[in-house]
């Protein structure tokens, strides 16, 4: 094949994208048929949030675009046909019945009495009426009968009322039913308000029940199936908890280059500040170290200031606490490595770097008068959007409540399922092939950094309460020396810690060698 033939083949195979109506029309077509986003999403094999994005200006591509265009055209056709039917019915009602033959009195009477005229036949000679015994000139269904009730004496003379109607039985008044005892309304917090617990469907519990039924009670198989579907289930839960929300989430905004990967397997320019810090020196002697596990680190970190819409560029040193995003800063010097990790983590390169909102706020907090641990960072430029700390709060609470119930009921299936939901939700909202419904690498970095900021504050609390901080790793591991139970509550809840490991550091002084020297 020549180059020109290849080009001709390429042009022949190229297809023009199916046109779509404007975004506001798409929503009107769906709502005109009283269809929910979830119903349309299920038919097209996408999530409700994706359909919501299409109705606010984002366009689908590929095969799903053709399916969506087919649905919209079908919806338009159906609504137009329905409108034509309603208009025709309205015209008929306005015109009323057109002329025609008058209705026969006998037909009217027969219709009123429920008599079918096809069953009525005239008699050549009068015969006794089956109702009253008088002479009748017609028969109905083969029986002689008067057609006019006024001519028939059967209802008045054939029998006395007492013979036709039985004596009514004496009815006793039923005993009054006891009034139901009202049940207390179960409520739960939603932001600063409360709502009835019954208002929120238990999607997590329903999914676990269905998985156990499908796998006939096999806990291992049900857990594996639930973990496998954790990402789409988390997106469904997010859509459910976002209903009635104050803000519409922009699921696929424009992203600046600093948030894009530099290569297929590389990273972007954002510094998440996760540490691998270890104390360099300890006092002489032996020390018992406890490695503490911070429960639900990512789950707690969902409560962080997240940008709602598309990030906008700005320059300057000012920080607007009503906005959130990523910032290019020159970090302050850190002079406390001997007993506390650097809030930026391990970084050898000097100079400016891009950090997330939680990291910037942590540095600014530590530079304030309450802590006075460092100078404030110098901000050069930012990509931010209007933000709220409660954007994912209902989503977080739904998973936290399910996790708490699972711990109380020793339900490991639900526990592993919920853990997979929030951890995979965070890790796949960047450039991932496993979650095409939400592309927010800025959120991913912010939530991860918030988890470390939470860990750093626990390290500071331990240090401030007299414990010796030995190590801090990632987002959920803190090693300390001392009576940590007087500082942190022990347990499996998200506000508690549990023991991951215990070990001993240091050596007892060699008293024998010291005694020999004295001799």
N, C-alpha and C positions, 0 to 999 in steps of 0.2 A: 504494500500500500504506500502510495506517494504521500508527501507532506500535505498536498492539496486534498487528496482523498481523505486523509485523517481529519483535516479541518472540516471538510464537508460532512463527514460522519459525526463529528462533534456537534456541528450546528444542527444536524438533523435530530440528534438525540436531545438537544437542549429544549427544555420546555419552559414556557412562560408561566410564572407563578399565578395561581388562581387569585383573582381580585377579591378583596374582602370589603364589606361595608365599613363605614366609620365606627369607632369604638362605641359611641353612645347608641348607635343603631343596633349593634350586636347585643348589648344588654337589653334593649327594648324588645328585641325578637325573643330572647329567652324568657323574659318576665311576662311577655304577652301570652305565652303558653303555660304560665305558672310552673315553670321548671326551675329547680334550684341549680346552683353552680355544681353541687356534688353530683346531681343526676347527669348533667352534661359531661362532667369530668369522667364519670364512670364509663359512659358510652364511648368516649374518645380515648380512654386509657391514660389520662393525665390526672393531676391533682386539682382540687377546687381552686387553690391559689393560682394555678396556671391559667385557668379560665378567667379568674378575676383580673389577671394581668392582661389578658387579651381584651378585656372589656374596658381597660383603662389606657389603651394605646399601644401595648406591645403586640407584635405580630408573630404568629407561629410560622414555622417553615417546614419544608419537606412534606412527607406523607400526611402528617397530622394537620397541616394547613388545608390540604384537599378535603380531609374528613370534616374539618371545622366549617369550611366553605359549603360543603354539602349539607351540613346541619342547618346553617343559617339560611340557605336557599329554601330548604324544606320548611323551615319555620315560617319564612316569609309567605310561601305558597299557601300553607295551612291557615295562616292568619288572614290572608286575602280572601280565601274561600269562605272562611267563617264570617267575614264582614259582608260578603255578598249574600250569604244565606240570611243574615239578620236583616239586611236591607230589603230582601224579597218578602220576608215575613211581615215587616213593617208596612210595606206597600199593600199587602193583602188585607191587613187589619184596617188600614185607612179606607180602602175601597168598599169593604163589606161584601156580602153575597151579590153577584150579578143577577139579572132577572132570571126567570124560569117559571116552570109550571107551579101552581099552588099545590101545597101538600094536602093530600086527601085527609078529611077528618077521621076516617076509619083507620088510616095508617098512623095518624098522630095518637089516636086512642090506643091502638095496639102497641105502639112503642112505649107509651106511658105505662101500660099494664105489663110490659115485658113479654108481649105475645108476638110470636113470629107469624107474619101473614101467610107464609108458605104452608103453615099447618092448619089454616082455617079453610073450611069447605062449606058451601051452602047445602042444605038438606032439601030434598024434593017434597018432603012432608014433615010436619012438626013431630019432634020426639022429646021424651021427658029429659029435662036438664039434669045432669049428674049432681048439681049442687043444690037445686031447690025443688026438682021434680016437675016444674012447670014446663009448658011447651016451648021448645027452643028450635030456631030455624037454621042454626049453624052447628058444626062440630069442630072441635079443636083437638088435633092429634088423634082423631077418630072417636072422640067422646062428645055427645050432644051437650051444648053449653051456651048460655047467654053471653053475648059479647059486651052488652051494656050492663054494668053492675046495677043500674037503676031498675032493670027488668027482672033481675035475678033476686029471688027472695031467700037465697041460701044463707046469706050472712045474717039476715035479720030473723027468719022464722024457722030455719032448720033445726036450731038447737038453742037452748038457753045458755047465757054466758056461763052459768055455773057448771053446765055440762061440758062446755068447750074448754074452759080454763081451769086447771087444777088449783086447789086452795093453796095459796102461798104458804110455804113453811115459815115457822117462827125463826127469825134470824137472831142469833146472839151477837152482841157487840164483841168484836175481837179484843183480846187483851192488848193493851198498848205495848209496843216493842220498847225494850230499854234503849235509852239514848246512848249512841256510841260515845265512848270516851275519847276525846280528841287526843291525837298523838302529838308529841312535841315536834316542832319543825327543826330539822337538822339544817344548820347553816354553816357557811364557810366564808373566810375572808376573800375578797376579790379587790385588790388594790386597797383603797381606803374605805370601800363599801363592803357590805355583806350581801350574800345571795343564798337562796335556798339550795341545798345540796342536790335536790332532785332536779334542779334546772339544768345541771350539767350532766350529760350522759356519761356513763362509766365505760369509755371506749377501751381502756386498758383491761378492766375486769372482763368485759365481753370477749375480747380477743383471747385472753388466757383460757376462759371457759371453753370457747370454740376449739382452741388448739388441743386442749386436754381431751375433749370429746372426739375430735378427729383422730387422735393417736391413741384412743382407748385407754387413757390414763397413764400412758408411758411418759414419765416426767422428763426424761432425757430427750426423747424425740420431740415432745411439745416445746421444750426450751429451745432446742436447735431451730425448730421451725419459726418460733417467735423472734429469735435473734436475727434470723435471716431476713425477716420482713420488718425489722426495726425502723429502717429509714422511711419507707412509705407510710408506716403507721405513725411515726413521729410527725410527718407532714400533715397527715389527716387530723391528728390531735391538735396541731398548731392551728389549722383552719377552723376547727371547732371552737377552740378557746379564743380565737380572734373575732368571733361573731359578736357584733355590737360594740367592737372596740372603737376607741376614739380616733385611732389613726389607721390609715391603710398602709400596709407594708409594701414597699417597692421591692419586688422579688428579684428583678434583674436590672439594676441601674447601670448607668455608665460608671466604669471603674478607672481611676487614674493609673498611669503606668507603674507607679511605685507599688501598686497592689497586684500587678501581674507578674507571673513567673517569668524569669529571664530565659529559661529553657524548659524543655519538657519535663526534666527531672530536677530542675533547679528550684530556687526559691525566689520570692519577691524581695523587696527592699525593706520590709517591716521587721523591726527587732522586737521579739516577744518578751525578752528579758526573763527567760526561765533559767533558774540557777542550778549549779552543781557545786554548792559552796560547802567547804569543810573547815572547821577550826584548825589552826596550825599548831597551837600549843595548849596544853592542859596543866593544871597544877600537879605537883608530884603526888604519887600514890595511885591506888586503883580506883576506878570509877565505874559504877554500873550505869550504862546508857540504855535508854528506852527509845526505840524507833516508833514514833506515833504515826498512825495512818489517819489522814484527814478525810472524813467520809463525804462522798458526793461532792467533790471539789468542783467539777464542771457544772453540776446541778445548781449549786449555790451561786456560781459565777454567772448564771443566766440573768441574775439581777445586777445589771450594769448599765451604764449610759450608752445606749445604742443609737446611731444615726438612723432616722426614719426614712429619709428620701435619698436622693442622689447627692453625692459629695461635691462640695463647691470649694474652689481654691481661694485662699487668702494669704496675705503676708503680714508680718508684724509680730510684736511681742505680746500683745494682749490675748488673754484666754477667756472666751465666752462660755460660762458654765452651762448655758442653755443649749449648747451644741456639743457634738462629739464626733470623733473621727481619728485621723492619724496626723502626726505633727513631726516636722523636722526640727530637732533641738540640738543644742550643745549641752550635754548633761553636766551637772556639777561634780566636783571632786568628792570622793567618798573616803573618809578617813576612819572608818569603824570596822574594817575587815577582820580585826582581831576577834570580835565577838558577835558581829551581825553581818549577814550577807548584803552585798550591794543590791539596791533595788533594781538595778539594770541587769543583774546576773553577771556572768563571766564575759567580759568584753575586753579584748586586748587593744583593739584599734582605737586611736584617739580621734577626736573631731566629731562633727555633727552626725546624727543618725535619725532615722525615722522610727518613732515610737507610737504606741497606741494611747488612747484616751486614759485607760486605767493606770498605765505607767506614768504618764504626765501628771495625773492627779495625785498619785502616790508621792512623786518627787516634790510637788508643790506643797503637799500636806506636811511632809517631813522637813521642808524648809521653813515652815511657819513657826510662830512663837511657842506653840505647845511642845514641839519636838526639838527644833533647832539643830537638826543633825547634818544639814547641808545648806548650800546656797540654792536659790531657786534656779530652775533650768532656763536657758535662753531659747525662746521660740523664734524660728526663722520664717517658716511657712506652714500652712495647714491645709488639709482637705477635710471639711466637716459638713455636717447637716444638722438641722434641728433634731434634738434628741430627747429621749425619756428613759428613765431607769426602770420603768414598769412595762416596757413593750412586750416582754415575754413572761410577765408575772403570772398570769392565769395558766399558761403553759407549764411553767415551773411548779406551781402549786399542785396542778393535777398529777404530775409525776412524783412530787414529794409525798403527797397524800397516799398514792398507790404504794410507794416505797415504804412508808411508815406502816401501812396496813400489812404489807408482806412481811416485814420484820416482826410485827406483833403476832402474826399467825404462822410464823416459820414457813413462809411460802417462798421457797427458793426460785421457783419458776418465774413468778412475777418479779422478784428482785432482779434476776438476771435480765429479764426482758426490759424492765425500766432502765437499768444501767446501760444496756445497749442502745436504747432509744436516745437518751440525752448525750451519751458520748459520741455516737455516730452522727447525731444531728449536728454537733459542733464540728466534728472533723470532716464532714462532707459538704459543708456549705461553701467551700472554696471551689477551686477548679477540680471537680470530681466527676467521674463517670457514673457514680452511684446515686447522685442526687441532682437531677436536672431541674427540679422545681424551685430551688432557691439558690441564687448565686450571690452570696454576700461574703467575700473573703475578708472584708473589713470587720464584719461581725465575728467571724471565726477568730481573727487575731485579737479582737477586743475581749471576747469571752475567755480565751486562754490566758491573756494577760491579767484579767480580773482574778482568775483562779490563783495565779502566782501572787498578786497583790494581797489576796486574802491570806495566803500562806505566810507572806512576809509579815503581815500584821500579827499573826499568831506567834511568829518567832520573836517579834518585838515584845509582845505581851509576856511570853515566857521569860525573856531577858529582864523585863521590867519587874516581874514578880520574883526574881531571885534565882530562877533556873539558869543552868548553863547550857546555851545552845551550841550543839556540837556539829550539826549538819542540817542542810536544807536542800531538798532535791525536787525538781520539777514543780508540781502543783499540789502534791498531797503527802509529802513525807518530811517529817521533822524529828530530829534526834536531839534529846535533851538529857541532862543529868540533874537529878533532884526529884522532889516530891511533886510530880506533875499533876497528880489528881486534885491537889488544892487549887490548881490554876485552870485545868480543863476538865469538863465532865466526861466521864467514860461511857461509851455506848456505841450504838450503830446508827444513831440519828445524824442528820446533816449538821446539827449544831454540836455534835459530840465527836470524840476521837476514840480510836481503839488501838491496842498494842499490835504492832506488826512484828517486832523483834526486840529482844533484850540481849545485851552483850557487855563484856567488861573491857575497859581500856586502862593502860598503865600497869605499873608493877609496884609491889610493896618495896620499900627501901631495904637494902641488904644490911641488917643490923650486925650480922656476924663479921663482915669485913670491917665495919666501923669499930667493933670491939677489938679486933686484932691490931688495928692501927694504934689504939690507945695504949695497948700493952707494949 
